[in-house]
Amino acid sequence: MQVIEGAKTPAPGVVVTGRLDVDDVAGLRDSGIRHVIDLTLDGETPGFDEAAAVRAQGMGYSNLPVRGAGDLTLDKVQAFDSLLRQSPRPVLVHCASGNRVGAMAALRAAWLEDRPLEDAIAIGRAWGLTGLEDAVRMRIETGPPGNAGP
């Protein structure tokens, strides 16, 4: 499903992309997207109320702000997992570039699905992981913060 230029479909019913703008929203609905999960902070898109625009088009909307490496916590990964499981398909998941989405997907694979490190990294890359890969590798190797191990 090519919803937005450059979008990826890393799993059935899941589309991943970078930042959305006001012109993208109607196209999402027309492409069949039923829910949007936004990992950006409100301040990243001043002048564009994504939640209101998405809901006005009849789609569901969830926001789970991920600031960067410091927010790659077990709590955030569990919240990400919950949103993915509860969102009707097809669902679009995005941040500014897809990097934070990929980081969350890799950690979800490692911490919640017990996938080996390289499998989790490959999943993360398929979902958009780039610049956060070193931070993700470190977290997978050491286990979720506050835990004795992976």
N, CA and C of each residue as an Amber inpcrd file, in Angstrom:
protein
   450
   0.8500000  -1.1810000   0.0000000   0.0000000   0.0000000   0.0000000
   0.8940000   1.2410000   0.0000000   0.8640000   2.0050000  -1.0690000
   1.6540000   3.2340000  -1.1610000   0.7520000   4.4080000  -0.8030000
   0.7910000   4.7940000   0.4550000  -0.0670000   5.8580000   0.9600000
   0.5750000   7.2160000   0.7190000   1.8460000   7.3070000   1.0480000
   2.6290000   8.5310000   0.9170000   3.9450000   8.1340000   0.2730000
   4.4680000   8.9700000  -0.5820000   5.7430000   8.6660000  -1.2180000
   6.7970000   8.3520000  -0.1640000   7.4920000   7.2540000  -0.3550000
   8.5390000   6.8440000   0.5790000   8.0420000   6.0180000   1.7510000
   6.7280000   5.8220000   1.8600000   6.1810000   5.0370000   2.9660000
   6.5980000   3.5780000   2.8230000   6.6980000   2.8970000   3.9590000
   7.0500000   1.4810000   4.0010000   5.8740000   0.6970000   4.5630000
   5.8050000  -0.5650000   4.1920000   4.8070000  -1.4670000   4.7580000
   5.5700000  -2.6360000   5.3770000   6.0430000  -2.4670000   6.6290000
   6.8930000  -3.4810000   7.2480000   6.1400000  -4.6990000   7.7930000
   4.8390000  -4.5870000   7.9060000   4.0110000  -5.6850000   8.4290000
   2.6280000  -5.5490000   7.8100000   1.8860000  -6.6360000   7.7220000
   0.5390000  -6.5490000   7.1440000  -0.3280000  -5.5230000   7.8670000
  -0.8920000  -4.6130000   7.0990000  -1.7870000  -3.6140000   7.6710000
  -1.1000000  -2.4710000   8.3920000   0.2320000  -2.3940000   8.2920000
   0.9870000  -1.3250000   8.9620000   1.7780000  -0.5530000   7.9120000
   1.6090000   0.7650000   7.9290000   2.3460000   1.6550000   7.0410000
   3.1640000   2.5910000   7.9200000   4.4370000   2.7870000   7.5510000
   5.3410000   3.6590000   8.3120000   5.8440000   4.7600000   7.3900000
   5.8760000   5.9660000   7.9150000   6.3760000   7.0890000   7.1380000
   6.9570000   8.1450000   8.0650000   7.4670000   9.1820000   7.4550000
   7.9690000  10.3240000   8.2060000   6.8550000  11.3180000   8.4590000
   7.2450000  12.5420000   8.6610000   6.3120000  13.6010000   9.0470000
   5.1360000  13.7350000   8.0790000   3.9710000  13.9650000   8.6450000
   2.7780000  14.2540000   7.8630000   2.5780000  15.7560000   7.8160000
   1.9590000  16.2170000   6.7470000   1.5210000  17.6090000   6.7310000
   0.0520000  17.6460000   6.3710000  -0.5160000  18.8090000   6.4230000
  -1.9560000  18.9550000   6.2420000  -2.4180000  18.3730000   4.9120000
  -1.5960000  18.4630000   3.8750000  -1.9760000  17.9590000   2.5580000
  -2.0050000  16.4360000   2.4890000  -1.3630000  15.7550000   3.4280000
  -1.3170000  14.2920000   3.4260000  -2.5780000  13.6450000   4.0000000
  -3.2730000  14.3500000   4.8600000  -4.3090000  13.7240000   5.6810000
  -5.4770000  13.1740000   4.8720000  -6.0110000  13.9380000   3.9280000
  -7.1390000  13.4350000   3.1200000  -6.7060000  12.2190000   2.3160000
  -5.4760000  12.2190000   1.8400000  -4.9630000  11.0830000   1.0820000
  -4.8700000   9.8210000   1.9200000  -4.6100000   9.9840000   3.2130000
  -4.5680000   8.8210000   4.1010000  -5.9300000   8.1410000   4.1360000
  -6.9510000   8.9320000   4.3420000  -8.3090000   8.3900000   4.3780000
  -8.6570000   7.7310000   3.0550000  -8.3280000   8.4040000   1.9680000
  -8.6400000   7.8710000   0.6400000  -7.8900000   6.5700000   0.3620000
  -6.7490000   6.3730000   1.0240000  -5.9660000   5.1450000   0.8630000
  -6.4430000   4.0270000   1.7840000  -7.4110000   4.3340000   2.6290000
  -7.9720000   3.3120000   3.4970000  -7.4110000   3.2870000   4.9030000
  -6.4970000   4.1880000   5.2390000  -5.9460000   4.2250000   6.5960000
  -7.0950000   4.4740000   7.5720000  -7.1040000   3.6840000   8.6400000
  -8.1760000   3.8080000   9.6310000  -7.7110000   4.4620000  10.9260000
  -6.3960000   4.4320000  11.1770000  -5.8750000   4.9850000  12.4290000
  -4.4560000   5.5030000  12.1870000  -4.0950000   6.5690000  12.8730000
  -2.7470000   7.1440000  12.7990000  -2.1440000   7.1320000  14.1930000
  -0.9230000   6.5910000  14.2990000  -0.1470000   6.6530000  15.5370000
   1.0150000   7.5940000  15.2760000   1.0610000   8.6740000  16.0260000
   2.0280000   9.7510000  15.8490000   3.0300000   9.7090000  17.0040000
   4.3170000   9.5350000  16.6880000   5.3490000   9.5020000  17.7280000
   6.0580000  10.8410000  17.8920000   5.5350000  11.9060000  17.2840000
   6.1820000  13.2140000  17.3980000   5.5960000  14.0120000  18.5590000
   6.3520000  15.0260000  18.9500000   5.8840000  15.9740000  19.9580000
   5.0780000  17.0630000  19.2600000   4.1160000  17.6320000  19.9450000
   3.2980000  18.6920000  19.3500000   4.1460000  19.8210000  18.7970000
   5.2310000  20.1560000  19.4680000   6.0830000  21.2640000  19.0470000
   6.8170000  21.0210000  17.7410000   6.8220000  19.7900000  17.2530000
   7.5020000  19.4930000  15.9950000   6.7110000  19.9490000  14.7780000
   5.4260000  20.2000000  14.9570000   4.5940000  20.6440000  13.8320000
   3.7770000  21.8700000  14.2290000   4.4440000  22.9660000  14.5340000
   3.6770000  24.1620000  14.9000000   2.7990000  24.6030000  13.7280000
   1.6190000  25.0230000  14.0460000   0.7120000  25.4930000  13.0090000
  -0.0840000  24.3910000  12.3410000   0.1000000  23.1420000  12.7610000
  -0.6420000  22.0210000  12.1800000  -1.1290000  21.1370000  13.3140000
  -2.4250000  21.1070000  13.5160000  -3.0250000  20.2550000  14.5390000
  -3.3580000  18.9150000  13.8940000  -2.3750000  18.0210000  13.9090000
  -2.5260000  16.7340000  13.2460000  -3.6950000  15.9400000  13.8080000
  -3.8260000  15.9200000  15.1220000  -4.9100000  15.1520000  15.7430000
  -6.2630000  15.6080000  15.2150000  -6.4900000  16.9010000  15.1800000
  -7.7790000  17.4310000  14.7070000  -7.9760000  17.1310000  13.2260000
  -6.9260000  17.2750000  12.4320000  -7.0230000  17.0290000  10.9840000
  -7.3370000  15.5680000  10.7000000  -6.6820000  14.6600000  11.4040000
  -6.9100000  13.2220000  11.2030000  -8.3220000  12.8480000  11.6280000
  -8.7180000  13.3110000  12.7960000 -10.0660000  12.9830000  13.2890000
 -11.1590000  13.5770000  12.4020000 -10.9070000  14.7760000  11.8520000
 -11.8860000  15.4100000  10.9650000 -12.1160000  14.5810000   9.7020000
 -11.1470000  13.7690000   9.3330000 -11.2770000  12.8950000   8.1650000
 -11.8760000  11.5320000   8.5360000 -12.2590000  11.3600000   9.7980000
 -12.9270000  10.1410000  10.2190000 -11.9990000   9.0030000  10.6260000
 -10.7220000   9.3010000  10.8180000  -9.7630000   8.2800000  11.2440000
  -9.4800000   8.4300000  12.7340000  -9.0300000   7.3400000  13.3420000
  -8.5960000   7.4040000  14.7260000  -7.2000000   7.9920000  14.8090000
  -6.8660000   8.5150000  15.9810000  -5.5570000   9.1600000  16.1710000
  -5.0570000   8.8770000  17.5730000  -3.7780000   8.5200000  17.6750000
  -3.1090000   8.3550000  18.9690000  -1.7600000   9.0420000  18.8940000
  -1.3550000   9.6490000  20.0010000  -0.0410000  10.2950000  20.0720000
   0.7400000   9.6890000  21.2160000   1.9400000   9.2130000  20.8980000
   2.8770000   8.6940000  21.8860000   4.2000000   9.4040000  21.6210000
   4.4100000  10.5800000  22.2290000   5.6140000  11.3520000  21.9260000
   6.8830000  10.6230000  22.3580000   7.8190000  10.4980000  21.4250000
   9.1350000   9.9080000  21.6810000  10.1540000  10.9720000  21.2950000
  10.8680000  11.4910000  22.2980000  11.8040000  12.5860000  22.0710000
  13.0930000  12.1470000  21.4060000  13.4750000  10.9090000  21.5800000
  14.7420000  10.4150000  21.0450000  15.2300000   9.2880000  21.9200000
  16.5390000   9.0820000  21.9540000  17.1210000   7.9450000  22.6640000
  16.7000000   7.8770000  24.1310000  16.5690000   9.0130000  24.7820000
  16.1890000   9.0280000  26.1900000  14.7920000   8.4820000  26.4570000
  13.9570000   8.4690000  25.4450000  12.5840000   7.9700000  25.5970000
  12.4340000   6.5090000  25.1740000  13.5200000   5.8460000  24.8710000
  13.4470000   4.4390000  24.4640000  13.4220000   3.5630000  25.7050000
  12.2930000   3.6160000  26.4050000  12.1250000   2.9140000  27.6790000
  11.1320000   1.7690000  27.5220000  11.1550000   0.8670000  28.4860000
  10.2140000  -0.2450000  28.4750000   8.7760000   0.2580000  28.5100000
   8.4940000   1.2740000  29.3220000   7.1310000   1.8210000  29.3920000
   6.6580000   2.3200000  28.0240000   7.5290000   3.0450000  27.3210000
   7.1560000   3.5630000  25.9950000   6.9560000   2.4210000  25.0040000
   7.8310000   1.4210000  25.0670000   7.7110000   0.2800000  24.1430000
   6.4170000  -0.4830000  24.4160000   6.0760000  -0.6560000  25.6700000
   4.8120000  -1.3280000  26.0080000   3.6150000  -0.5110000  25.5250000
   3.6830000   0.8060000  25.6660000   2.5980000   1.6710000  25.1830000
   2.5040000   1.5930000  23.6550000   3.6510000   1.5760000  22.9800000
   3.7000000   1.4340000  21.5230000   3.0570000   0.1070000  21.1020000
   3.4350000  -0.9550000  21.7770000   2.8800000  -2.2750000  21.4920000
   1.3600000  -2.2750000  21.6700000   0.8950000  -1.6880000  22.7370000
  -0.5370000  -1.6280000  23.0120000  -1.2730000  -0.8620000  21.9140000
  -0.7200000   0.2720000  21.5030000  -1.3440000   1.0490000  20.4330000
  -1.4070000   0.2440000  19.1340000  -0.3140000  -0.4370000  18.8110000
  -0.3060000  -1.2490000  17.5870000  -1.3450000  -2.3580000  17.6440000
  -1.4500000  -2.9950000  18.7800000  -2.3960000  -4.1100000  18.9170000
  -3.8510000  -3.6430000  18.8690000  -4.1190000  -2.4570000  19.4180000
  -5.4960000  -1.9700000  19.5300000  -5.9790000  -1.1850000  18.3140000
  -5.0700000  -0.7220000  17.4830000  -5.4600000   0.1370000  16.3580000
  -6.0320000  -0.6830000  15.2080000  -7.1640000  -0.2310000  14.6630000
  -7.7180000  -0.9210000  13.4910000  -6.7780000  -0.7840000  12.3000000
  -6.7810000  -1.8000000  11.4590000  -5.9150000  -1.8210000  10.2850000
  -6.6800000  -1.3320000   9.0660000  -5.9880000  -0.7630000   8.1180000
  -4.5860000  -0.4180000   8.1600000  -4.3210000   0.7900000   9.0570000
  -3.1610000   0.7450000   9.7030000  -2.7260000   1.8070000  10.6030000
  -1.4640000   2.4390000  10.0330000  -1.3530000   3.7400000  10.1690000
  -0.1450000   4.4530000   9.7700000   0.5790000   4.8850000  11.0330000
   1.8690000   4.5870000  11.1150000   2.6950000   4.9670000  12.2550000
   3.7760000   5.8910000  11.7290000   3.9890000   7.0160000  12.4070000
   5.0040000   7.9440000  11.9030000   5.6730000   8.7370000  13.0080000
   6.8430000   9.2640000  12.6520000   7.5390000  10.2940000  13.4190000
   8.0040000  11.2910000  12.3600000   9.1260000  11.9520000  12.5600000
   9.5820000  12.9130000  11.5610000  10.2040000  12.2220000  10.3530000
  10.9220000  11.1110000  10.5940000  11.6290000  10.4350000   9.5020000
  11.3670000   8.9340000   9.4330000  10.8000000   8.3650000  10.4670000
  10.6330000   6.9190000  10.5900000  11.6470000   6.2970000  11.5410000
  12.6690000   7.0520000  11.9240000  13.7380000   6.5450000  12.7870000
  13.2280000   6.1380000  14.1730000  12.4180000   6.9810000  14.8040000
  11.8830000   6.6480000  16.1250000  10.9050000   5.4760000  16.0360000
  10.1410000   5.4150000  14.9440000   9.2370000   4.2830000  14.7390000
  10.0530000   2.9960000  14.6680000  11.1430000   3.0100000  13.8940000
  11.9910000   1.8300000  13.7690000  12.6380000   1.4410000  15.0780000
  13.0330000   2.4360000  15.8590000  13.6360000   2.1570000  17.1670000
  12.6250000   1.4550000  18.0760000  11.4170000   1.9570000  18.0940000
  10.3860000   1.3400000  18.9360000  10.0650000  -0.0690000  18.4560000
  10.0130000  -0.2740000  17.1440000   9.7160000  -1.6020000  16.5990000
  10.8260000  -2.5920000  16.9460000  12.0760000  -2.1590000  16.8860000
  13.1990000  -3.0410000  17.2260000  13.1620000  -3.4230000  18.6980000
  12.9320000  -2.4580000  19.5620000  12.8710000  -2.7430000  20.9990000
  11.6660000  -3.6100000  21.3340000  10.5690000  -3.3870000  20.6680000
   9.3830000  -4.2310000  20.8540000   9.7110000  -5.6780000  20.4810000
  10.4010000  -5.8540000  19.3660000  10.7730000  -7.2000000  18.9150000
  11.6940000  -7.8880000  19.9240000  12.6500000  -7.1260000  20.4540000
  13.6140000  -7.7080000  21.3960000  13.0020000  -7.9280000  22.7760000
  12.3980000  -6.9100000  23.3320000  11.9420000  -6.9540000  24.7180000
  10.6120000  -7.6750000  24.9050000   9.7070000  -7.5370000  23.9630000
   8.3720000  -8.1070000  24.1480000   8.1650000  -9.4060000  23.3730000
   8.9520000  -9.5970000  22.3180000   8.7900000 -10.7930000  21.4930000
   9.9970000 -11.7330000  21.6010000  10.9860000 -11.3850000  22.4260000
  12.1810000 -12.2070000  22.6430000  12.9430000 -12.5280000  21.3660000
  12.9950000 -11.5860000  20.4530000  13.7540000 -11.7900000  19.2180000
  15.2320000 -11.5300000  19.4990000  16.1350000 -12.2800000  18.8630000
  17.5720000 -12.0360000  19.0190000  17.9500000 -10.6420000  18.5020000
  19.0720000 -10.1460000  18.9720000  19.5290000  -8.7940000  18.6560000
  19.4690000  -8.4880000  17.1640000  20.1090000  -9.2810000  16.3470000
  20.1750000  -8.9510000  14.9180000  18.8130000  -9.0400000  14.2460000
  17.9620000  -9.9500000  14.6860000  16.6000000 -10.0110000  14.1530000
  15.8340000  -8.7400000  14.5180000  15.9750000  -8.3050000  15.7610000
  15.2910000  -7.0940000  16.2160000  15.7770000  -5.8680000  15.4390000
  17.0860000  -5.7910000  15.2140000  17.6460000  -4.6680000  14.4460000
  17.1180000  -4.7000000  13.0140000  17.0490000  -5.8740000  12.4120000
  16.5230000  -5.9870000  11.0460000  15.0630000  -5.5440000  10.9920000
  14.2880000  -5.9140000  11.9830000  12.8910000  -5.4650000  12.0570000
  12.8640000  -3.9500000  12.1830000  13.6940000  -3.4080000  13.0710000
  13.7530000  -1.9570000  13.2310000  14.0890000  -1.2460000  11.9380000
  15.0700000  -1.7660000  11.2040000  15.4410000  -1.1490000   9.9220000
  14.2790000  -1.1930000   8.9380000  13.5510000  -2.3050000   8.9110000
  12.3960000  -2.4170000   8.0130000  11.3280000  -1.3820000   8.3520000
  11.2790000  -0.9870000   9.6270000  10.3000000  -0.0070000  10.0840000
  10.8490000   1.4190000  10.0340000  12.1270000   1.6090000   9.6750000
  12.6720000   2.9640000   9.5200000  13.8560000   3.3090000  10.3980000
  14.3650000   2.3770000  11.1880000  15.4970000   2.6450000  12.0820000
  16.7350000   3.0580000  11.2960000  17.3340000   4.1800000  11.6960000
  18.5880000   4.6500000  11.1020000  19.4870000   5.1720000  12.2140000
  19.4190000   6.4470000  12.4930000  20.3390000   7.1120000  13.4100000
  20.2840000   6.6540000  14.8540000  19.2040000   6.0460000  15.2750000
  19.0940000   5.5750000  16.6610000  19.5760000   4.1260000  16.8270000
  20.1460000   3.5480000  15.7800000  20.5130000   2.1340000  15.8460000
  21.5040000   1.8380000  16.9730000  22.5260000   2.6660000  17.1710000
  23.4950000   2.4020000  18.2430000  22.8210000   2.4150000  19.6120000
  21.9360000   3.3760000  19.8370000  21.2230000   3.4520000  21.1160000
  20.3170000   2.2330000  21.2980000  19.6860000   1.7860000  20.2370000
  18.8130000   0.6130000  20.3010000  19.6380000  -0.6350000  20.6010000
  20.7570000  -0.7990000  19.9070000  21.6320000  -1.9560000  20.1580000
  22.0650000  -2.0020000  21.6290000  22.4630000  -0.8550000  22.1470000
  22.9130000  -0.7930000  23.5400000  21.7810000  -1.2060000  24.4820000
  20.5820000  -0.7130000  24.2360000  19.4560000  -1.0460000  25.1090000
  19.0920000  -2.5300000  25.0080000  19.1520000  -3.0750000  23.8170000
  18.8470000  -4.5060000  23.6760000  19.9020000  -5.3440000  24.3920000
  21.1680000  -4.9700000  24.2530000  22.2450000  -5.7270000  24.8750000
  22.1870000  -5.6770000  26.4040000  21.7410000  -4.5500000  26.9520000
  21.7070000  -4.3950000  28.4070000  20.3460000  -4.7270000  28.9990000
  19.3310000  -4.8480000  28.1600000  17.9790000  -5.1200000  28.6490000
  17.2560000  -3.8410000  28.9910000  15.9560000  -3.9250000  29.1500000
  15.1720000  -2.7290000  29.4730000  15.6660000  -2.0690000  30.7540000
  15.6840000  -0.7410000  30.7970000  16.0890000  -0.0360000  32.0070000
  15.2810000  -0.5210000  33.2160000  15.9860000  -0.7750000  34.3100000
  15.3330000  -1.2180000  35.5370000  15.1870000  -2.7120000  35.6340000
  15.5830000  -3.4500000  34.6010000  15.4970000  -4.9030000  34.6160000
  16.8870000  -5.4930000  34.7990000  16.9410000  -6.6960000  35.3280000
  18.2260000  -7.3670000  35.5510000  18.8160000  -7.8800000  34.2380000
  17.9860000  -8.0820000  33.2340000  18.4810000  -8.6040000  31.9580000
  17.4250000  -8.5070000  30.9060000  17.7560000  -8.9490000  29.6830000
  16.8030000  -8.8230000  28.5730000  15.5630000  -9.6710000  28.7550000
